[in-house]
Structures are given as structure tokens and as C-alpha cells.
Amino acid sequence: MTIHQCPKCELRFDFKTELDDHCWHDHPEFRHEYPAQPPAAEPPPPPQEAHLPPAPHPTVVGRFLGWVLPDQR
């Protein structure tokens, strides 16, 4: 368990919210330095090219099927 030490006195607290409340009421001149905005997120990775299957090779029609399927040239 984490213990939160008051930066202005010897008191320690179990929860961060208790420390915040203590500092707000007992040390009004002290303010926590919270970030003004959340840290910047990492940019998304660049999109990768889709790996498409190779184009099909033209099928050679044998002499037997030549009369059923016309030549596709």
C-alpha cells in the first residue's frame, strides 16, 4: 500500500484524496502542481500497406476443354 506524505508537515495519509483535502484546509498557501493538460499521446503508427494476394496466373486450357472454354487472350 502506498502512503502519501504531506510535503508541508509530518502527517501521512492512506489515500491521495485525503492528502489533497488536508493540504487544501491545513495549508491553504500550498497548491499541488498538477499538469495543465494530460501528456501528449504517442502518434499512431503509420498505416501499413495491405498485403494482397498475387494476381492469378492465366490458365492454359487444354485441348480437351478448348471447345468448352474459349481462349481468354
mmCIF file as gemmi writes it, N, C-alpha and C atoms, coordinates in Angstrom:
data_model
loop_
_atom_site.group_PDB
_atom_site.id
_atom_site.type_symbol
_atom_site.label_atom_id
_atom_site.label_alt_id
_atom_site.label_comp_id
_atom_site.label_asym_id
_atom_site.label_entity_id
_atom_site.label_seq_id
_atom_site.pdbx_PDB_ins_code
_atom_site.Cartn_x
_atom_site.Cartn_y
_atom_site.Cartn_z
_atom_site.occupancy
_atom_site.B_iso_or_equiv
_atom_site.pdbx_formal_charge
_atom_site.auth_seq_id
_atom_site.auth_asym_id
_atom_site.pdbx_PDB_model_num
ATOM 1 N N . MET Axp A 1 ? 0.848 -1.174 0 1 0 ? 1 A 1
ATOM 2 C CA . MET Axp A 1 ? 0 0 0 1 0 ? 1 A 1
ATOM 3 C C . MET Axp A 1 ? 0.89 1.232 0 1 0 ? 1 A 1
ATOM 4 N N . THR Axp A 2 ? 0.47 2.238 -0.7 1 0 ? 2 A 1
ATOM 5 C CA . THR Axp A 2 ? 1.219 3.478 -0.8 1 0 ? 2 A 1
ATOM 6 C C . THR Axp A 2 ? 0.798 4.423 0.315 1 0 ? 2 A 1
ATOM 7 N N . ILE Axp A 3 ? 1.76 5.041 0.931 1 0 ? 3 A 1
ATOM 8 C CA . ILE Axp A 3 ? 1.498 6.057 1.949 1 0 ? 3 A 1
ATOM 9 C C . ILE Axp A 3 ? 1.857 7.41 1.338 1 0 ? 3 A 1
ATOM 10 N N . HIS Axp A 4 ? 0.961 8.38 1.494 1 0 ? 4 A 1
ATOM 11 C CA . HIS Axp A 4 ? 1.158 9.714 0.928 1 0 ? 4 A 1
ATOM 12 C C . HIS Axp A 4 ? 1.588 10.67 2.038 1 0 ? 4 A 1
ATOM 13 N N . GLN Axp A 5 ? 2.798 11.162 1.943 1 0 ? 5 A 1
ATOM 14 C CA . GLN Axp A 5 ? 3.375 12.074 2.927 1 0 ? 5 A 1
ATOM 15 C C . GLN Axp A 5 ? 3.02 13.505 2.554 1 0 ? 5 A 1
ATOM 16 N N . CYS Axp A 6 ? 2.583 14.278 3.532 1 0 ? 6 A 1
ATOM 17 C CA . CYS Axp A 6 ? 2.324 15.692 3.302 1 0 ? 6 A 1
ATOM 18 C C . CYS Axp A 6 ? 3.656 16.39 3.074 1 0 ? 6 A 1
ATOM 19 N N . PRO Axp A 7 ? 3.769 17.195 2.025 1 0 ? 7 A 1
ATOM 20 C CA . PRO Axp A 7 ? 5.039 17.889 1.772 1 0 ? 7 A 1
ATOM 21 C C . PRO Axp A 7 ? 5.3 19.053 2.729 1 0 ? 7 A 1
ATOM 22 N N . LYS Axp A 8 ? 4.312 19.437 3.512 1 0 ? 8 A 1
ATOM 23 C CA . LYS Axp A 8 ? 4.472 20.578 4.409 1 0 ? 8 A 1
ATOM 24 C C . LYS Axp A 8 ? 4.556 20.197 5.899 1 0 ? 8 A 1
ATOM 25 N N . CYS Axp A 9 ? 4.177 18.974 6.276 1 0 ? 9 A 1
ATOM 26 C CA . CYS Axp A 9 ? 4.237 18.567 7.681 1 0 ? 9 A 1
ATOM 27 C C . CYS Axp A 9 ? 4.504 17.058 7.77 1 0 ? 9 A 1
ATOM 28 N N . GLU Axp A 10 ? 4.391 16.497 8.977 1 0 ? 10 A 1
ATOM 29 C CA . GLU Axp A 10 ? 4.738 15.085 9.176 1 0 ? 10 A 1
ATOM 30 C C . GLU Axp A 10 ? 3.577 14.128 8.943 1 0 ? 10 A 1
ATOM 31 N N . LEU Axp A 11 ? 2.409 14.638 8.651 1 0 ? 11 A 1
ATOM 32 C CA . LEU Axp A 11 ? 1.243 13.765 8.507 1 0 ? 11 A 1
ATOM 33 C C . LEU Axp A 11 ? 1.356 12.884 7.265 1 0 ? 11 A 1
ATOM 34 N N . ARG Axp A 12 ? 0.803 11.688 7.417 1 0 ? 12 A 1
ATOM 35 C CA . ARG Axp A 12 ? 0.776 10.716 6.314 1 0 ? 12 A 1
ATOM 36 C C . ARG Axp A 12 ? -0.65 10.231 6.133 1 0 ? 12 A 1
ATOM 37 N N . PHE Axp A 13 ? -0.977 9.907 4.877 1 0 ? 13 A 1
ATOM 38 C CA . PHE Axp A 13 ? -2.348 9.51 4.551 1 0 ? 13 A 1
ATOM 39 C C . PHE Axp A 13 ? -2.348 8.269 3.683 1 0 ? 13 A 1
ATOM 40 N N . ASP Axp A 14 ? -3.427 7.488 3.816 1 0 ? 14 A 1
ATOM 41 C CA . ASP Axp A 14 ? -3.579 6.273 3.012 1 0 ? 14 A 1
ATOM 42 C C . ASP Axp A 14 ? -3.995 6.605 1.583 1 0 ? 14 A 1
ATOM 43 N N . PHE Axp A 15 ? -4.792 7.638 1.432 1 0 ? 15 A 1
ATOM 44 C CA . PHE Axp A 15 ? -5.349 7.962 0.125 1 0 ? 15 A 1
ATOM 45 C C . PHE Axp A 15 ? -4.894 9.337 -0.333 1 0 ? 15 A 1
ATOM 46 N N . LYS Axp A 16 ? -4.71 9.487 -1.62 1 0 ? 16 A 1
ATOM 47 C CA . LYS Axp A 16 ? -4.297 10.763 -2.205 1 0 ? 16 A 1
ATOM 48 C C . LYS Axp A 16 ? -5.357 11.834 -1.979 1 0 ? 16 A 1
ATOM 49 N N . THR Axp A 17 ? -6.609 11.441 -1.99 1 0 ? 17 A 1
ATOM 50 C CA . THR Axp A 17 ? -7.686 12.415 -1.784 1 0 ? 17 A 1
ATOM 51 C C . THR Axp A 17 ? -7.647 12.983 -0.367 1 0 ? 17 A 1
ATOM 52 N N . GLU Axp A 18 ? -7.25 12.162 0.607 1 0 ? 18 A 1
ATOM 53 C CA . GLU Axp A 18 ? -7.11 12.665 1.977 1 0 ? 18 A 1
ATOM 54 C C . GLU Axp A 18 ? -5.978 13.694 2.067 1 0 ? 18 A 1
ATOM 55 N N . LEU Axp A 19 ? -4.877 13.39 1.395 1 0 ? 19 A 1
ATOM 56 C CA . LEU Axp A 19 ? -3.763 14.336 1.365 1 0 ? 19 A 1
ATOM 57 C C . LEU Axp A 19 ? -4.187 15.639 0.703 1 0 ? 19 A 1
ATOM 58 N N . ASP Axp A 20 ? -4.912 15.56 -0.399 1 0 ? 20 A 1
ATOM 59 C CA . ASP Axp A 20 ? -5.387 16.767 -1.081 1 0 ? 20 A 1
ATOM 60 C C . ASP Axp A 20 ? -6.288 17.597 -0.164 1 0 ? 20 A 1
ATOM 61 N N . ASP Axp A 21 ? -7.191 16.916 0.532 1 0 ? 21 A 1
ATOM 62 C CA . ASP Axp A 21 ? -8.101 17.616 1.433 1 0 ? 21 A 1
ATOM 63 C C . ASP Axp A 21 ? -7.32 18.266 2.587 1 0 ? 21 A 1
ATOM 64 N N . HIS Axp A 22 ? -6.358 17.545 3.148 1 0 ? 22 A 1
ATOM 65 C CA . HIS Axp A 22 ? -5.521 18.086 4.221 1 0 ? 22 A 1
ATOM 66 C C . HIS Axp A 22 ? -4.78 19.336 3.746 1 0 ? 22 A 1
ATOM 67 N N . CYS Axp A 23 ? -4.154 19.248 2.588 1 0 ? 23 A 1
ATOM 68 C CA . CYS Axp A 23 ? -3.411 20.4 2.064 1 0 ? 23 A 1
ATOM 69 C C . CYS Axp A 23 ? -4.339 21.581 1.797 1 0 ? 23 A 1
ATOM 70 N N . TRP Axp A 24 ? -5.525 21.301 1.309 1 0 ? 24 A 1
ATOM 71 C CA . TRP Axp A 24 ? -6.476 22.365 1 1 0 ? 24 A 1
ATOM 72 C C . TRP Axp A 24 ? -6.896 23.126 2.261 1 0 ? 24 A 1
ATOM 73 N N . HIS Axp A 25 ? -7.15 22.379 3.36 1 0 ? 25 A 1
ATOM 74 C CA . HIS Axp A 25 ? -7.649 23.015 4.578 1 0 ? 25 A 1
ATOM 75 C C . HIS Axp A 25 ? -6.544 23.473 5.533 1 0 ? 25 A 1
ATOM 76 N N . ASP Axp A 26 ? -5.485 22.671 5.678 1 0 ? 26 A 1
ATOM 77 C CA . ASP Axp A 26 ? -4.458 22.999 6.668 1 0 ? 26 A 1
ATOM 78 C C . ASP Axp A 26 ? -3.285 23.789 6.109 1 0 ? 26 A 1
ATOM 79 N N . HIS Axp A 27 ? -3.091 23.756 4.823 1 0 ? 27 A 1
ATOM 80 C CA . HIS Axp A 27 ? -2.01 24.512 4.178 1 0 ? 27 A 1
ATOM 81 C C . HIS Axp A 27 ? -2.58 25.258 2.969 1 0 ? 27 A 1
ATOM 82 N N . PRO Axp A 28 ? -3.428 26.263 3.191 1 0 ? 28 A 1
ATOM 83 C CA . PRO Axp A 28 ? -4.098 26.922 2.053 1 0 ? 28 A 1
ATOM 84 C C . PRO Axp A 28 ? -3.129 27.639 1.115 1 0 ? 28 A 1
ATOM 85 N N . GLU Axp A 29 ? -1.955 27.993 1.604 1 0 ? 29 A 1
ATOM 86 C CA . GLU Axp A 29 ? -0.988 28.664 0.733 1 0 ? 29 A 1
ATOM 87 C C . GLU Axp A 29 ? -0.288 27.693 -0.206 1 0 ? 29 A 1
ATOM 88 N N . PHE Axp A 30 ? -0.375 26.404 0.116 1 0 ? 30 A 1
ATOM 89 C CA . PHE Axp A 30 ? 0.304 25.39 -0.692 1 0 ? 30 A 1
ATOM 90 C C . PHE Axp A 30 ? -0.66 24.819 -1.72 1 0 ? 30 A 1
ATOM 91 N N . ARG Axp A 31 ? -0.212 24.75 -2.964 1 0 ? 31 A 1
ATOM 92 C CA . ARG Axp A 31 ? -1.018 24.155 -4.035 1 0 ? 31 A 1
ATOM 93 C C . ARG Axp A 31 ? -0.192 23.102 -4.748 1 0 ? 31 A 1
ATOM 94 N N . HIS Axp A 32 ? -0.811 21.985 -5.031 1 0 ? 32 A 1
ATOM 95 C CA . HIS Axp A 32 ? -0.136 20.928 -5.786 1 0 ? 32 A 1
ATOM 96 C C . HIS Axp A 32 ? 0.077 21.395 -7.218 1 0 ? 32 A 1
ATOM 97 N N . GLU Axp A 33 ? 1.144 20.973 -7.785 1 0 ? 33 A 1
ATOM 98 C CA . GLU Axp A 33 ? 1.429 21.301 -9.182 1 0 ? 33 A 1
ATOM 99 C C . GLU Axp A 33 ? 0.886 20.189 -10.07 1 0 ? 33 A 1
ATOM 100 N N . TYR Axp A 34 ? -0.345 20.322 -10.466 1 0 ? 34 A 1
ATOM 101 C CA . TYR Axp A 34 ? -0.943 19.356 -11.372 1 0 ? 34 A 1
ATOM 102 C C . TYR Axp A 34 ? -0.638 19.775 -12.809 1 0 ? 34 A 1
ATOM 103 N N . PRO Axp A 35 ? -0.473 18.843 -13.719 1 0 ? 35 A 1
ATOM 104 C CA . PRO Axp A 35 ? -0.233 19.237 -15.117 1 0 ? 35 A 1
ATOM 105 C C . PRO Axp A 35 ? -1.445 19.982 -15.673 1 0 ? 35 A 1
ATOM 106 N N . ALA Axp A 36 ? -1.177 20.991 -16.482 1 0 ? 36 A 1
ATOM 107 C CA . ALA Axp A 36 ? -2.256 21.787 -17.067 1 0 ? 36 A 1
ATOM 108 C C . ALA Axp A 36 ? -3.072 20.979 -18.059 1 0 ? 36 A 1
ATOM 109 N N . GLN Axp A 37 ? -2.447 20.027 -18.702 1 0 ? 37 A 1
ATOM 110 C CA . GLN Axp A 37 ? -3.142 19.175 -19.66 1 0 ? 37 A 1
ATOM 111 C C . GLN Axp A 37 ? -2.519 17.792 -19.604 1 0 ? 37 A 1
ATOM 112 N N . PRO Axp A 38 ? -3.25 16.781 -20.018 1 0 ? 38 A 1
ATOM 113 C CA . PRO Axp A 38 ? -2.681 15.433 -19.977 1 0 ? 38 A 1
ATOM 114 C C . PRO Axp A 38 ? -1.48 15.337 -20.912 1 0 ? 38 A 1
ATOM 115 N N . PRO Axp A 39 ? -0.556 14.434 -20.625 1 0 ? 39 A 1
ATOM 116 C CA . PRO Axp A 39 ? 0.602 14.285 -21.505 1 0 ? 39 A 1
ATOM 117 C C . PRO Axp A 39 ? 0.167 13.894 -22.913 1 0 ? 39 A 1
ATOM 118 N N . ALA Axp A 40 ? 0.923 14.353 -23.875 1 0 ? 40 A 1
ATOM 119 C CA . ALA Axp A 40 ? 0.581 14.078 -25.28 1 0 ? 40 A 1
ATOM 120 C C . ALA Axp A 40 ? 0.702 12.585 -25.562 1 0 ? 40 A 1
ATOM 121 N N . ALA Axp A 41 ? -0.258 12.079 -26.269 1 0 ? 41 A 1
ATOM 122 C CA . ALA Axp A 41 ? -0.24 10.663 -26.63 1 0 ? 41 A 1
ATOM 123 C C . ALA Axp A 41 ? 0.73 10.457 -27.788 1 0 ? 41 A 1
ATOM 124 N N . GLU Axp A 42 ? 1.264 9.263 -27.867 1 0 ? 42 A 1
ATOM 125 C CA . GLU Axp A 42 ? 2.162 8.942 -28.972 1 0 ? 42 A 1
ATOM 126 C C . GLU Axp A 42 ? 1.365 8.944 -30.277 1 0 ? 42 A 1
ATOM 127 N N . PRO Axp A 43 ? 1.964 9.41 -31.372 1 0 ? 43 A 1
ATOM 128 C CA . PRO Axp A 43 ? 1.235 9.393 -32.641 1 0 ? 43 A 1
ATOM 129 C C . PRO Axp A 43 ? 0.976 7.945 -33.062 1 0 ? 43 A 1
ATOM 130 N N . PRO Axp A 44 ? -0.132 7.719 -33.737 1 0 ? 44 A 1
ATOM 131 C CA . PRO Axp A 44 ? -0.432 6.346 -34.17 1 0 ? 44 A 1
ATOM 132 C C . PRO Axp A 44 ? 0.611 5.876 -35.184 1 0 ? 44 A 1
ATOM 133 N N . PRO Axp A 45 ? 0.847 4.585 -35.218 1 0 ? 45 A 1
ATOM 134 C CA . PRO Axp A 45 ? 1.833 4.078 -36.183 1 0 ? 45 A 1
ATOM 135 C C . PRO Axp A 45 ? 1.361 4.326 -37.611 1 0 ? 45 A 1
ATOM 136 N N . PRO Axp A 46 ? 2.29 4.505 -38.549 1 0 ? 46 A 1
ATOM 137 C CA . PRO Axp A 46 ? 1.87 4.748 -39.927 1 0 ? 46 A 1
ATOM 138 C C . PRO Axp A 46 ? 1.129 3.525 -40.472 1 0 ? 46 A 1
ATOM 139 N N . PRO Axp A 47 ? 0.135 3.772 -41.315 1 0 ? 47 A 1
ATOM 140 C CA . PRO Axp A 47 ? -0.615 2.634 -41.858 1 0 ? 47 A 1
ATOM 141 C C . PRO Axp A 47 ? 0.287 1.769 -42.737 1 0 ? 47 A 1
ATOM 142 N N . GLN Axp A 48 ? 0.117 0.487 -42.586 1 0 ? 48 A 1
ATOM 143 C CA . GLN Axp A 48 ? 0.896 -0.446 -43.387 1 0 ? 48 A 1
ATOM 144 C C . GLN Axp A 48 ? 0.114 -0.801 -44.645 1 0 ? 48 A 1
ATOM 145 N N . GLU Axp A 49 ? 0.864 -1.042 -45.702 1 0 ? 49 A 1
ATOM 146 C CA . GLU Axp A 49 ? 0.204 -1.424 -46.946 1 0 ? 49 A 1
ATOM 147 C C . GLU Axp A 49 ? -0.415 -2.802 -46.781 1 0 ? 49 A 1
ATOM 148 N N . ALA Axp A 50 ? -1.602 -2.951 -47.32 1 0 ? 50 A 1
ATOM 149 C CA . ALA Axp A 50 ? -2.268 -4.247 -47.242 1 0 ? 50 A 1
ATOM 150 C C . ALA Axp A 50 ? -1.553 -5.235 -48.153 1 0 ? 50 A 1
ATOM 151 N N . HIS Axp A 51 ? -1.313 -6.399 -47.641 1 0 ? 51 A 1
ATOM 152 C CA . HIS Axp A 51 ? -0.668 -7.443 -48.431 1 0 ? 51 A 1
ATOM 153 C C . HIS Axp A 51 ? -1.748 -8.201 -49.192 1 0 ? 51 A 1
ATOM 154 N N . LEU Axp A 52 ? -1.867 -7.872 -50.452 1 0 ? 52 A 1
ATOM 155 C CA . LEU Axp A 52 ? -2.86 -8.524 -51.296 1 0 ? 52 A 1
ATOM 156 C C . LEU Axp A 52 ? -2.255 -9.777 -51.914 1 0 ? 52 A 1
ATOM 157 N N . PRO Axp A 53 ? -3.075 -10.767 -52.153 1 0 ? 53 A 1
ATOM 158 C CA . PRO Axp A 53 ? -2.548 -11.97 -52.806 1 0 ? 53 A 1
ATOM 159 C C . PRO Axp A 53 ? -2.115 -11.622 -54.232 1 0 ? 53 A 1
ATOM 160 N N . PRO Axp A 54 ? -1.152 -12.344 -54.765 1 0 ? 54 A 1
ATOM 161 C CA . PRO Axp A 54 ? -0.707 -12.048 -56.128 1 0 ? 54 A 1
ATOM 162 C C . PRO Axp A 54 ? -1.835 -12.282 -57.131 1 0 ? 54 A 1
ATOM 163 N N . ALA Axp A 55 ? -1.752 -11.582 -58.247 1 0 ? 55 A 1
ATOM 164 C CA . ALA Axp A 55 ? -2.761 -11.739 -59.303 1 0 ? 55 A 1
ATOM 165 C C . ALA Axp A 55 ? -2.707 -13.171 -59.824 1 0 ? 55 A 1
ATOM 166 N N . PRO Axp A 56 ? -3.852 -13.738 -60.129 1 0 ? 56 A 1
ATOM 167 C CA . PRO Axp A 56 ? -3.856 -15.127 -60.614 1 0 ? 56 A 1
ATOM 168 C C . PRO Axp A 56 ? -3.183 -15.23 -61.984 1 0 ? 56 A 1
ATOM 169 N N . HIS Axp A 57 ? -2.491 -16.321 -62.181 1 0 ? 57 A 1
ATOM 170 C CA . HIS Axp A 57 ? -1.844 -16.573 -63.462 1 0 ? 57 A 1
ATOM 171 C C . HIS Axp A 57 ? -2.897 -17.006 -64.476 1 0 ? 57 A 1
ATOM 172 N N . PRO Axp A 58 ? -2.723 -16.609 -65.72 1 0 ? 58 A 1
ATOM 173 C CA . PRO Axp A 58 ? -3.705 -17.046 -66.727 1 0 ? 58 A 1
ATOM 174 C C . PRO Axp A 58 ? -3.682 -18.574 -66.85 1 0 ? 58 A 1
ATOM 175 N N . THR Axp A 59 ? -4.844 -19.121 -66.91 1 0 ? 59 A 1
ATOM 176 C CA . THR Axp A 59 ? -4.969 -20.569 -67.001 1 0 ? 59 A 1
ATOM 177 C C . THR Axp A 59 ? -4.873 -21.015 -68.456 1 0 ? 59 A 1
ATOM 178 N N . VAL Axp A 60 ? -4.066 -22.004 -68.681 1 0 ? 60 A 1
ATOM 179 C CA . VAL Axp A 60 ? -3.945 -22.562 -70.024 1 0 ? 60 A 1
ATOM 180 C C . VAL Axp A 60 ? -4.973 -23.681 -70.137 1 0 ? 60 A 1
ATOM 181 N N . VAL Axp A 61 ? -5.828 -23.523 -71.111 1 0 ? 61 A 1
ATOM 182 C CA . VAL Axp A 61 ? -6.882 -24.517 -71.305 1 0 ? 61 A 1
ATOM 183 C C . VAL Axp A 61 ? -6.353 -25.609 -72.23 1 0 ? 61 A 1
ATOM 184 N N . GLY Axp A 62 ? -6.501 -26.815 -71.792 1 0 ? 62 A 1
ATOM 185 C CA . GLY Axp A 62 ? -6.032 -27.944 -72.596 1 0 ? 62 A 1
ATOM 186 C C . GLY Axp A 62 ? -6.876 -28.124 -73.841 1 0 ? 62 A 1
ATOM 187 N N . ARG Axp A 63 ? -6.407 -29.027 -74.723 1 0 ? 63 A 1
ATOM 188 C CA . ARG Axp A 63 ? -7.128 -29.269 -75.989 1 0 ? 63 A 1
ATOM 189 C C . ARG Axp A 63 ? -8.509 -29.863 -75.733 1 0 ? 63 A 1
ATOM 190 N N . PHE Axp A 64 ? -8.621 -30.636 -74.673 1 0 ? 64 A 1
ATOM 191 C CA . PHE Axp A 64 ? -9.897 -31.274 -74.396 1 0 ? 64 A 1
ATOM 192 C C . PHE Axp A 64 ? -10.962 -30.249 -74.002 1 0 ? 64 A 1
ATOM 193 N N . LEU Axp A 65 ? -10.569 -29.238 -73.186 1 0 ? 65 A 1
ATOM 194 C CA . LEU Axp A 65 ? -11.535 -28.249 -72.727 1 0 ? 65 A 1
ATOM 195 C C . LEU Axp A 65 ? -11.602 -27.036 -73.642 1 0 ? 65 A 1
ATOM 196 N N . GLY Axp A 66 ? -10.746 -26.976 -74.648 1 0 ? 66 A 1
ATOM 197 C CA . GLY Axp A 66 ? -10.711 -25.834 -75.544 1 0 ? 66 A 1
ATOM 198 C C . GLY Axp A 66 ? -12.033 -25.575 -76.228 1 0 ? 66 A 1
ATOM 199 N N . TRP Axp A 67 ? -12.788 -26.602 -76.522 1 0 ? 67 A 1
ATOM 200 C CA . TRP Axp A 67 ? -14.06 -26.406 -77.201 1 0 ? 67 A 1
ATOM 201 C C . TRP Axp A 67 ? -15.141 -25.929 -76.249 1 0 ? 67 A 1
ATOM 202 N N . VAL Axp A 68 ? -14.945 -26.136 -74.869 1 0 ? 68 A 1
ATOM 203 C CA . VAL Axp A 68 ? -15.933 -25.692 -73.898 1 0 ? 68 A 1
ATOM 204 C C . VAL Axp A 68 ? -15.644 -24.255 -73.469 1 0 ? 68 A 1
ATOM 205 N N . LEU Axp A 69 ? -14.369 -23.99 -73.173 1 0 ? 69 A 1
ATOM 206 C CA . LEU Axp A 69 ? -13.997 -22.661 -72.71 1 0 ? 69 A 1
ATOM 207 C C . LEU Axp A 69 ? -13.182 -21.976 -73.79 1 0 ? 69 A 1
ATOM 208 N N . PRO Axp A 70 ? -13.657 -20.873 -74.36 1 0 ? 70 A 1
ATOM 209 C CA . PRO Axp A 70 ? -12.894 -20.201 -75.411 1 0 ? 70 A 1
ATOM 210 C C . PRO Axp A 70 ? -11.603 -19.621 -74.816 1 0 ? 70 A 1
ATOM 211 N N . ASP Axp A 71 ? -10.635 -19.423 -75.634 1 0 ? 71 A 1
ATOM 212 C CA . ASP Axp A 71 ? -9.345 -18.864 -75.232 1 0 ? 71 A 1
ATOM 213 C C . ASP Axp A 71 ? -9.569 -17.431 -74.74 1 0 ? 71 A 1
ATOM 214 N N . GLN Axp A 72 ? -9.035 -17.105 -73.581 1 0 ? 72 A 1
ATOM 215 C CA . GLN Axp A 72 ? -9.275 -15.815 -72.932 1 0 ? 72 A 1
ATOM 216 C C . GLN Axp A 72 ? -8.205 -14.779 -73.253 1 0 ? 72 A 1
ATOM 217 N N . ARG Axp A 73 ? -7.507 -14.907 -74.337 1 0 ? 73 A 1
ATOM 218 C CA . ARG Axp A 73 ? -6.439 -13.949 -74.651 1 0 ? 73 A 1
ATOM 219 C C . ARG Axp A 73 ? -6.951 -12.669 -75.183 1 0 ? 73 A 1
